[in-house]
Amino acid sequence: MAEWGVEELTFNALGGRDRPEFFSDHSLRPEDVVWFRQALPGIRVLLARAGLTIYGSEPYLDRMASSARGAAIPVCDCQPGQRFLFIDERGFVAPCSFTACGYGVHLSEIRSPGGLQQLPRQLAHRKRREMLAPCLDCPSTQVFGKFMPA
């Protein structure tokens, strides 16, 4: 991959919570995450020699472990709109892909730089008004540092 110009990698647990018939047979088990967590430092060193950096913070690994155990991690304050935003194919801006329908603000409502600056406050207000189900077991990998250095 380094020969192709790739410099940074990240990893992800197998998705599929939205497909229970698939997820139950193919999801990570707690022992898989334990093995991966122990192997990851060596993998990072090995790939760094080839010029590749693997992103994924400790909280991200914690999130993978809790998911494998079936333990929910609620996130009450993800600081919506402060560190990242998600824009869906319909033009709704939201804290993440899982909350566009409930917290999203349509791009047509953002008419100035001031409107963009107010967006984090507007998203936080919507989240305080009603906590959506995805926030009770946050699946948004960005919240846990998927794209952050180890």
N, CA, C and O atoms as a DFTB+ gen file, in Angstrom:
600 C
 N C O
     1  1       0.821      -1.188       0.000
     2  2       0.000       0.000       0.000
     3  2       0.858       1.243       0.000
     4  3       0.513       2.236      -0.639
     5  1       1.980       1.202       0.712
     6  2       2.877       2.351       0.718
     7  2       3.389       2.630      -0.692
     8  3       3.561       3.786      -1.077
     9  1       3.628       1.581      -1.451
    10  2       4.089       1.760      -2.828
    11  2       3.035       2.452      -3.686
    12  3       3.375       3.083      -4.687
    13  1       1.788       2.345      -3.319
    14  2       0.702       3.009      -4.044
    15  2       0.496       4.446      -3.580
    16  3      -0.349       5.156      -4.125
    17  1       1.264       4.882      -2.573
    18  2       1.144       6.241      -2.065
    19  2       0.280       6.382      -0.826
    20  3       0.030       7.499      -0.373
    21  1      -0.179       5.274      -0.273
    22  2      -0.984       5.330       0.950
    23  2      -0.055       5.644       2.121
    24  3       0.988       5.009       2.276
    25  1      -0.431       6.614       2.935
    26  2       0.382       7.015       4.080
    27  2      -0.298       6.754       5.414
    28  3       0.373       6.581       6.431
    29  1      -1.626       6.725       5.414
    30  2      -2.371       6.579       6.662
    31  2      -3.472       5.535       6.494
    32  3      -4.112       5.436       5.447
    33  1      -3.668       4.765       7.556
    34  2      -4.711       3.739       7.584
    35  2      -5.503       3.876       8.874
    36  3      -5.022       4.424       9.866
    37  1      -6.699       3.379       8.836
    38  2      -7.461       3.210      10.052
    39  2      -8.110       1.833       9.974
    40  3      -7.984       1.144       8.962
    41  1      -8.776       1.444      10.995
    42  2      -9.414       0.135      11.032
    43  2     -10.826       0.309      11.565
    44  3     -11.159       1.328      12.170
    45  1     -11.632      -0.685      11.331
    46  2     -13.019      -0.617      11.742
    47  2     -13.491      -2.021      12.101
    48  3     -13.126      -2.999      11.449
    49  1     -14.293      -2.102      13.131
    50  2     -14.929      -3.384      13.441
    51  2     -15.944      -3.666      12.344
    52  3     -16.501      -2.743      11.751
    53  1     -16.173      -4.911      12.086
    54  2     -17.137      -5.285      11.070
    55  2     -18.491      -4.680      11.406
    56  3     -19.005      -4.863      12.510
    57  1     -19.057      -3.970      10.463
    58  2     -20.366      -3.359      10.664
    59  2     -21.471      -4.389      10.574
    60  3     -21.210      -5.592      10.571
    61  1     -22.662      -3.936      10.503
    62  2     -23.774      -4.835      10.293
    63  2     -24.809      -4.861      11.393
    64  3     -25.685      -5.726      11.395
    65  1     -24.725      -3.916      12.344
    66  2     -25.759      -3.890      13.379
    67  2     -27.139      -3.739      12.754
    68  3     -28.144      -4.171      13.318
    69  1     -27.168      -3.129      11.596
    70  2     -28.442      -2.943      10.904
    71  2     -28.899      -4.218      10.197
    72  3     -30.002      -4.268       9.652
    73  1     -28.045      -5.253      10.207
    74  2     -28.379      -6.541       9.588
    75  2     -28.150      -7.658      10.613
    76  3     -27.143      -8.361      10.537
    77  1     -29.063      -7.826      11.561
    78  2     -28.860      -8.801      12.642
    79  2     -28.604     -10.226      12.155
    80  3     -27.860     -10.972      12.792
    81  1     -29.205     -10.605      11.044
    82  2     -29.004     -11.966      10.544
    83  2     -27.563     -12.197      10.109
    84  3     -27.099     -13.337      10.104
    85  1     -26.856     -11.149       9.747
    86  2     -25.447     -11.218       9.353
    87  2     -24.546     -10.990      10.567
    88  3     -23.575     -11.714      10.784
    89  1     -24.884      -9.984      11.338
    90  2     -24.021      -9.510      12.418
    91  2     -23.749     -10.587      13.464
    92  3     -22.616     -10.720      13.926
    93  1     -24.746     -11.341      13.838
    94  2     -24.564     -12.311      14.924
    95  2     -23.495     -13.355      14.597
    96  3     -22.787     -13.804      15.499
    97  1     -23.364     -13.748      13.342
    98  2     -22.376     -14.761      12.961
    99  2     -21.019     -14.184      12.569
   100  3     -20.035     -14.921      12.505
   101  1     -20.949     -12.888      12.307
   102  2     -19.730     -12.313      11.746
   103  2     -19.115     -11.179      12.565
   104  3     -18.055     -10.667      12.205
   105  1     -19.748     -10.788      13.637
   106  2     -19.226      -9.670      14.428
   107  2     -18.023     -10.103      15.261
   108  3     -17.784     -11.292      15.468
   109  1     -17.276      -9.112      15.731
   110  2     -16.136      -9.396      16.595
   111  2     -16.603      -9.958      17.927
   112  3     -17.634      -9.553      18.464
   113  1     -15.831     -10.893      18.445
   114  2     -16.059     -11.432      19.779
   115  2     -15.106     -10.711      20.734
   116  3     -14.097     -10.167      20.285
   117  1     -15.392     -10.691      22.016
   118  2     -14.489     -10.025      22.962
   119  2     -13.049     -10.520      22.841
   120  3     -12.118      -9.718      22.912
   121  1     -12.849     -11.834      22.658
   122  2     -11.478     -12.358      22.546
   123  2     -10.779     -11.884      21.264
   124  3      -9.552     -11.791      21.231
   125  1     -11.542     -11.587      20.222
   126  2     -10.953     -11.041      18.993
   127  2     -10.370      -9.658      19.256
   128  3      -9.284      -9.324      18.782
   129  1     -11.115      -8.859      20.024
   130  2     -10.654      -7.504      20.332
   131  2      -9.436      -7.552      21.249
   132  3      -8.511      -6.756      21.086
   133  1      -9.422      -8.468      22.201
   134  2      -8.259      -8.622      23.086
   135  2      -7.025      -8.961      22.255
   136  3      -5.967      -8.357      22.432
   137  1      -7.162      -9.923      21.352
   138  2      -6.041     -10.299      20.480
   139  2      -5.580      -9.110      19.644
   140  3      -4.383      -8.831      19.563
   141  1      -6.529      -8.410      19.022
   142  2      -6.193      -7.277      18.160
   143  2      -5.484      -6.182      18.950
   144  3      -4.488      -5.619      18.496
   145  1      -6.004      -5.892      20.122
   146  2      -5.416      -4.846      20.960
   147  2      -3.974      -5.188      21.336
   148  3      -3.120      -4.302      21.377
   149  1      -3.698      -6.462      21.609
   150  2      -2.335      -6.881      21.946
   151  2      -1.427      -6.856      20.728
   152  3      -0.247      -6.528      20.852
   153  1      -1.945      -7.192      19.557
   154  2      -1.144      -7.248      18.336
   155  2      -0.931      -5.879      17.704
   156  3       0.051      -5.680      16.990
   157  1      -1.816      -4.946      17.949
   158  2      -1.781      -3.658      17.258
   159  2      -0.479      -2.880      17.421
   160  3       0.012      -2.353      16.422
   161  1       0.116      -2.769      18.612
   162  2       1.374      -2.016      18.697
   163  2       2.454      -2.563      17.762
   164  3       3.147      -1.788      17.102
   165  1       2.604      -3.870      17.698
   166  2       3.585      -4.470      16.797
   167  2       3.247      -4.239      15.337
   168  3       4.133      -3.987      14.520
   169  1       1.974      -4.324      15.011
   170  2       1.535      -4.053      13.636
   171  2       1.846      -2.613      13.270
   172  3       2.298      -2.329      12.160
   173  1       1.602      -1.702      14.211
   174  2       1.894      -0.272      13.953
   175  2       3.379      -0.066      13.675
   176  3       3.745       0.648      12.740
   177  1       4.233      -0.687      14.483
   178  2       5.684      -0.548      14.286
   179  2       6.093      -1.117      12.930
   180  3       6.835      -0.479      12.183
   181  1       5.619      -2.292      12.620
   182  2       5.951      -2.939      11.355
   183  2       5.524      -2.078      10.163
   184  3       6.306      -1.879       9.234
   185  1       4.305      -1.574      10.183
   186  2       3.824      -0.765       9.068
   187  2       4.470       0.615       9.036
   188  3       4.609       1.200       7.962
   189  1       4.867       1.145      10.186
   190  2       5.559       2.436      10.210
   191  2       6.885       2.348       9.454
   192  3       7.306       3.311       8.814
   193  1       7.530       1.200       9.532
   194  2       8.781       1.009       8.779
   195  2       8.552       1.126       7.275
   196  3       9.455       1.507       6.530
   197  1       7.345       0.798       6.839
   198  2       6.995       0.898       5.418
   199  2       6.429       2.277       5.079
   200  3       6.085       2.545       3.927
   201  1       6.335       3.153       6.084
   202  2       5.827       4.500       5.851
   203  2       4.330       4.658       6.061
   204  3       3.747       5.654       5.633
   205  1       3.701       3.690       6.713
   206  2       2.262       3.758       6.962
   207  2       1.987       4.038       8.436
   208  3       2.587       3.427       9.320
   209  1       1.086       4.956       8.682
   210  2       0.644       5.272      10.034
   211  2      -0.759       4.707      10.220
   212  3      -1.633       4.921       9.381
   213  1      -0.972       3.993      11.306
   214  2      -2.300       3.456      11.610
   215  2      -2.937       4.335      12.685
   216  3      -2.407       4.481      13.786
   217  1      -4.073       4.910      12.341
   218  2      -4.816       5.727      13.291
   219  2      -5.785       4.856      14.083
   220  3      -6.104       3.736      13.683
   221  1      -6.244       5.383      15.200
   222  2      -7.193       4.696      16.064
   223  2      -6.741       4.809      17.502
   224  3      -5.764       4.179      17.908
   225  1      -7.457       5.616      18.274
   226  2      -7.071       5.909      19.656
   227  2      -7.491       4.797      20.622
   228  3      -8.227       3.880      20.257
   229  1      -7.011       4.901      21.846
   230  2      -7.419       3.958      22.898
   231  2      -8.934       3.995      23.131
   232  3      -9.546       2.936      23.272
   233  1      -9.559       5.184      23.177
   234  2     -11.021       5.174      23.330
   235  2     -11.726       4.447      22.176
   236  3     -12.785       3.853      22.376
   237  1     -11.153       4.493      20.995
   238  2     -11.735       3.771      19.869
   239  2     -11.627       2.257      20.097
   240  3     -12.570       1.516      19.819
   241  1     -10.489       1.810      20.598
   242  2     -10.334       0.392      20.935
   243  2     -11.286      -0.005      22.069
   244  3     -11.840      -1.105      22.067
   245  1     -11.469       0.900      23.034
   246  2     -12.440       0.644      24.107
   247  2     -13.844       0.484      23.525
   248  3     -14.615      -0.369      23.962
   249  1     -14.167       1.323      22.524
   250  2     -15.491       1.249      21.898
   251  2     -15.668      -0.089      21.189
   252  3     -16.734      -0.699      21.270
   253  1     -14.633      -0.544      20.499
   254  2     -14.703      -1.838      19.830
   255  2     -14.924      -2.954      20.844
   256  3     -15.711      -3.870      20.607
   257  1     -14.232      -2.874      21.966
   258  2     -14.360      -3.901      23.004
   259  2     -15.763      -3.901      23.600
   260  3     -16.350      -4.964      23.803
   261  1     -16.297      -2.734      23.878
   262  2     -17.640      -2.683      24.464
   263  2     -18.682      -3.195      23.477
   264  3     -19.642      -3.861      23.867
   265  1     -18.492      -2.886      22.218
   266  2     -19.415      -3.375      21.194
   267  2     -19.364      -4.897      21.112
   268  3     -20.400      -5.552      20.999
   269  1     -18.167      -5.455      21.169
   270  2     -18.015      -6.916      21.113
   271  2     -18.670      -7.592      22.321
   272  3     -19.178      -8.708      22.214
   273  1     -18.654      -6.909      23.467
   274  2     -19.293      -7.455      24.679
   275  2     -20.795      -7.208      24.700
   276  3     -21.512      -7.768      25.530
   277  1     -21.268      -6.364      23.780
   278  2     -22.685      -6.008      23.769
   279  2     -23.032      -4.969      24.810
   280  3     -24.190      -4.847      25.211
   281  1     -22.031      -4.215      25.254
   282  2     -22.247      -3.178      26.262
   283  2     -22.435      -1.823      25.583
   284  3     -21.615      -1.415      24.761
   285  1     -23.493      -1.148      25.924
   286  2     -23.795       0.155      25.338
   287  2     -22.886       1.234      25.911
   288  3     -22.516       1.193      27.084
   289  1     -22.534       2.192      25.074
   290  2     -21.813       3.378      25.526
   291  2     -22.627       4.595      25.103
   292  3     -22.562       5.019      23.949
   293  1     -23.392       5.154      26.036
   294  2     -24.132       6.365      25.685
   295  2     -23.186       7.559      25.599
   296  3     -22.210       7.646      26.345
   297  1     -23.480       8.458      24.700
   298  2     -22.688       9.681      24.575
   299  2     -23.659      10.851      24.646
   300  3     -24.387      11.137      23.695
   301  1     -23.654      11.513      25.782
   302  2     -24.570      12.628      25.984
   303  2     -24.049      13.912      25.354
   304  3     -24.832      14.722      24.858
   305  1     -22.739      14.105      25.368
   306  2     -22.182      15.321      24.775
   307  2     -21.038      14.965      23.827
   308  3     -19.885      14.836      24.239
   309  1     -21.378      14.813      22.570
   310  2     -20.359      14.522      21.555
   311  2     -19.814      15.815      20.965
   312  3     -19.061      15.784      19.991
   313  1     -20.185      16.944      21.543
   314  2     -19.790      18.255      21.030
   315  2     -20.195      18.381      19.566
   316  3     -19.353      18.608      18.697
   317  1     -21.500      18.230      19.300
   318  2     -21.970      18.185      17.917
   319  2     -21.565      19.406      17.107
   320  3     -21.786      20.548      17.510
   321  1     -20.971      19.135      15.964
   322  2     -20.588      20.190      15.037
   323  2     -19.312      20.927      15.379
   324  3     -18.919      21.838      14.649
   325  1     -18.656      20.564      16.458
   326  2     -17.440      21.276      16.851
   327  2     -16.184      20.672      16.250
   328  3     -15.282      21.406      15.845
   329  1     -16.106      19.334      16.183
   330  2     -14.904      18.691      15.646
   331  2     -15.127      18.110      14.257
   332  3     -14.181      17.999      13.478
   333  1     -16.351      17.739      13.938
   334  2     -16.670      17.174      12.634
   335  2     -18.160      17.300      12.387
   336  3     -18.952      17.470      13.314
   337  1     -18.520      17.214      11.124
   338  2     -19.914      17.253      10.699
   339  2     -20.146      16.163       9.670
   340  3     -19.213      15.691       9.020
   341  1     -21.370      15.781       9.535
   342  2     -21.769      14.832       8.512
   343  2     -22.829      15.507       7.654
   344  3     -23.739      16.148       8.179
   345  1     -22.716      15.369       6.348
   346  2     -23.731      15.889       5.431
   347  2     -24.234      14.705       4.620
   348  3     -23.459      14.031       3.941
   349  1     -25.541      14.455       4.694
   350  2     -26.082      13.310       3.965
   351  2     -26.433      13.689       2.529
   352  3     -26.308      14.845       2.127
   353  1     -26.870      12.699       1.775
   354  2     -27.150      12.898       0.352
   355  2     -28.345      13.805       0.096
   356  3     -28.543      14.265      -1.029
   357  1     -29.153      14.072       1.139
   358  2     -30.300      14.971       0.998
   359  2     -29.967      16.399       1.403
   360  3     -30.809      17.291       1.303
   361  1     -28.725      16.616       1.864
   362  2     -28.299      17.962       2.236
   363  2     -28.511      18.314       3.694
   364  3     -28.519      19.493       4.048
   365  1     -28.684      17.306       4.556
   366  2     -28.823      17.577       5.980
   367  2     -27.465      17.478       6.665
   368  3     -26.746      16.492       6.501
   369  1     -27.124      18.498       7.427
   370  2     -25.884      18.561       8.194
   371  2     -26.216      18.108       9.610
   372  3     -27.169      18.595      10.218
   373  1     -25.428      17.177      10.129
   374  2     -25.712      16.612      11.452
   375  2     -24.408      16.250      12.150
   376  3     -23.344      16.264      11.531
   377  1     -24.489      15.925      13.442
   378  2     -23.283      15.503      14.159
   379  2     -22.672      14.229      13.583
   380  3     -21.453      14.058      13.617
   381  1     -23.518      13.322      13.047
   382  2     -23.021      12.068      12.480
   383  2     -24.075      11.486      11.547
   384  3     -25.186      12.008      11.447
   385  1     -23.726      10.425      10.883
   386  2     -24.656       9.813       9.931
   387  2     -25.874       9.194      10.616
   388  3     -26.904       8.985       9.975
   389  1     -25.766       8.906      11.889
   390  2     -26.841       8.239      12.608
   391  2     -27.893       9.198      13.147
   392  3     -28.942       8.763      13.623
   393  1     -27.621      10.514      13.075
   394  2     -28.532      11.485      13.663
   395  2     -29.051      12.526      12.667
   396  3     -29.670      13.512      13.068
   397  1     -28.804      12.313      11.385
   398  2     -29.217      13.296      10.378
   399  2     -30.724      13.522      10.387
   400  3     -31.175      14.660      10.266
   401  1     -31.502      12.464      10.529
   402  2     -32.966      12.608      10.512
   403  2     -33.489      13.350      11.735
   404  3     -34.471      14.085      11.628
   405  1     -32.869      13.179      12.875
   406  2     -33.374      13.800      14.094
   407  2     -32.783      15.151      14.429
   408  3     -33.486      16.029      14.929
   409  1     -31.492      15.334      14.158
   410  2     -30.826      16.578      14.544
   411  2     -30.424      17.436      13.343
   412  3     -30.015      18.586      13.508
   413  1     -30.537      16.890      12.163
   414  2     -30.009      17.555      10.974
   415  2     -30.607      18.920      10.683
   416  3     -31.779      19.189      10.948
   417  1     -29.761      19.762      10.131
   418  2     -30.135      21.091       9.658
   419  2     -29.874      21.070       8.155
   420  3     -28.784      20.704       7.715
   421  1     -30.875      21.463       7.370
   422  2     -30.688      21.435       5.927
   423  2     -29.731      22.548       5.491
   424  3     -29.740      23.653       6.033
   425  1     -28.917      22.223       4.505
   426  2     -27.944      23.204       3.997
   427  2     -28.607      24.517       3.592
   428  3     -27.996      25.579       3.707
   429  1     -29.832      24.455       3.125
   430  2     -30.535      25.678       2.705
   431  2     -30.789      26.619       3.879
   432  3     -31.030      27.809       3.675
   433  1     -30.737      26.101       5.108
   434  2     -30.937      26.933       6.292
   435  2     -29.660      27.655       6.724
   436  3     -29.715      28.564       7.552
   437  1     -28.532      27.264       6.181
   438  2     -27.248      27.881       6.530
   439  2     -26.923      28.859       5.417
   440  3     -26.494      28.459       4.335
   441  1     -27.127      30.131       5.681
   442  2     -27.056      31.130       4.614
   443  2     -25.885      32.092       4.727
   444  3     -25.742      32.996       3.904
   445  1     -25.048      31.905       5.736
   446  2     -23.937      32.843       5.921
   447  2     -22.864      32.181       6.773
   448  3     -23.102      31.137       7.379
   449  1     -21.678      32.790       6.817
   450  2     -20.660      32.264       7.734
   451  2     -21.145      32.280       9.189
   452  3     -20.798      31.394       9.970
   453  1     -21.938      33.275       9.545
   454  2     -22.500      33.325      10.891
   455  2     -23.420      32.155      11.159
   456  3     -23.429      31.606      12.261
   457  1     -24.192      31.769      10.160
   458  2     -25.073      30.612      10.299
   459  2     -24.277      29.336      10.517
   460  3     -24.679      28.466      11.289
   461  1     -23.153      29.232       9.835
   462  2     -22.275      28.071      10.016
   463  2     -21.662      28.081      11.413
   464  3     -21.521      27.032      12.041
   465  1     -21.297      29.268      11.895
   466  2     -20.726      29.367      13.243
   467  2     -21.749      29.014      14.319
   468  3     -21.374      28.526      15.385
   469  1     -23.015      29.250      14.060
   470  2     -24.085      28.940      15.019
   471  2     -24.487      27.461      14.992
   472  3     -25.180      26.983      15.889
   473  1     -24.051      26.756      13.969
   474  2     -24.473      25.369      13.789
   475  2     -24.179      24.477      14.996
   476  3     -25.063      23.723      15.402
   477  1     -22.982      24.522      15.591
   478  2     -22.756      23.663      16.768
   479  2     -23.752      23.927      17.899
   480  3     -24.222      22.988      18.540
   481  1     -24.070      25.179      18.143
   482  2     -25.032      25.507      19.192
   483  2     -26.429      24.997      18.833
   484  3     -27.153      24.489      19.689
   485  1     -26.794      25.137      17.570
   486  2     -28.098      24.673      17.105
   487  2     -28.208      23.144      17.224
   488  3     -29.232      22.627      17.669
   489  1     -27.146      22.425      16.823
   490  2     -27.151      20.967      16.920
   491  2     -27.199      20.517      18.381
   492  3     -27.921      19.578      18.718
   493  1     -26.435      21.183      19.244
   494  2     -26.432      20.833      20.672
   495  2     -27.815      21.063      21.278
   496  3     -28.267      20.273      22.106
   497  1     -28.482      22.131      20.873
   498  2     -29.831      22.404      21.374
   499  2     -30.790      21.288      20.970
   500  3     -31.589      20.827      21.784
   501  1     -30.710      20.859      19.725
   502  2     -31.585      19.776      19.255
   503  2     -31.302      18.481      20.016
   504  3     -32.220      17.720      20.325
   505  1     -30.050      18.244      20.309
   506  2     -29.694      17.022      21.034
   507  2     -30.165      17.082      22.489
   508  3     -30.630      16.079      23.030
   509  1     -30.047      18.249      23.123
   510  2     -30.530      18.399      24.499
   511  2     -32.046      18.247      24.571
   512  3     -32.577      17.709      25.543
   513  1     -32.739      18.724      23.539
   514  2     -34.203      18.673      23.505
   515  2     -34.710      17.231      23.440
   516  3     -35.709      16.884      24.069
   517  1     -34.000      16.391      22.663
   518  2     -34.412      14.991      22.528
   519  2     -33.195      14.133      22.220
   520  3     -32.539      14.318      21.195
   521  1     -32.898      13.198      23.108
   522  2     -31.782      12.270      22.894
   523  2     -32.263      11.154      21.987
   524  3     -33.190      10.420      22.332
   525  1     -31.635      11.025      20.829
   526  2     -32.006       9.975      19.881
   527  2     -31.432       8.629      20.306
   528  3     -30.434       8.559      21.023
   529  1     -32.078       7.573      19.852
   530  2     -31.664       6.212      20.201
   531  2     -30.194       5.922      19.881
   532  3     -29.521       5.298      20.701
   533  1     -29.662       6.351      18.718
   534  2     -28.248       6.043      18.459
   535  2     -27.293       6.637      19.510
   536  3     -26.214       6.096      19.747
   537  1     -27.692       7.729      20.122
   538  2     -26.830       8.368      21.127
   539  2     -26.763       7.560      22.420
   540  3     -25.851       7.750      23.224
   541  1     -27.722       6.664      22.619
   542  2     -27.727       5.831      23.818
   543  2     -26.733       4.678      23.729
   544  3     -26.414       4.047      24.737
   545  1     -26.249       4.408      22.528
   546  2     -25.169       3.441      22.297
   547  2     -24.439       3.929      21.052
   548  3     -24.573       3.353      19.972
   549  1     -23.684       4.969      21.215
   550  2     -23.115       5.730      20.105
   551  2     -22.287       4.857      19.153
   552  3     -21.273       4.285      19.554
   553  1     -22.724       4.758      17.891
   554  2     -21.962       3.991      16.911
   555  2     -21.018       4.857      16.068
   556  3     -20.363       4.350      15.157
   557  1     -20.946       6.151      16.367
   558  2     -20.151       7.063      15.549
   559  2     -18.669       6.947      15.900
   560  3     -18.237       7.415      16.954
   561  1     -17.909       6.334      15.031
   562  2     -16.503       6.052      15.319
   563  2     -15.667       7.318      15.518
   564  3     -14.653       7.289      16.216
   565  1     -16.086       8.424      14.909
   566  2     -15.339       9.674      15.065
   567  2     -15.328      10.149      16.519
   568  3     -14.335      10.702      16.993
   569  1     -16.435       9.930      17.216
   570  2     -16.549      10.355      18.615
   571  2     -15.477       9.692      19.468
   572  3     -14.989      10.287      20.428
   573  1     -15.115       8.482      19.127
   574  2     -14.172       7.719      19.935
   575  2     -12.732       7.791      19.422
   576  3     -11.854       7.122      19.966
   577  1     -12.480       8.583      18.398
   578  2     -11.104       8.788      17.948
   579  2     -10.613       7.825      16.888
   580  3      -9.434       7.473      16.874
   581  1     -11.485       7.399      16.011
   582  2     -11.042       6.494      14.943
   583  2      -9.952       7.124      14.090
   584  3      -9.042       6.431      13.638
   585  1     -10.034       8.419      13.869
   586  2      -9.103       9.099      12.964
   587  2      -8.027       9.873      13.731
   588  3      -7.426      10.805      13.195
   589  1      -7.789       9.488      14.976
   590  2      -6.766      10.134      15.796
   591  2      -5.560       9.206      15.934
   592  3      -5.699       7.985      15.872
   593  1      -4.390       9.786      16.120
   594  2      -3.207       8.934      16.348
   595  2      -3.338       8.139      17.636
   596  3      -4.089       8.511      18.537
   597  1      -2.609       7.059      17.710
   598  2      -2.631       6.194      18.906
   599  2      -2.077       6.917      20.112
   600  3      -2.020       6.346      21.201
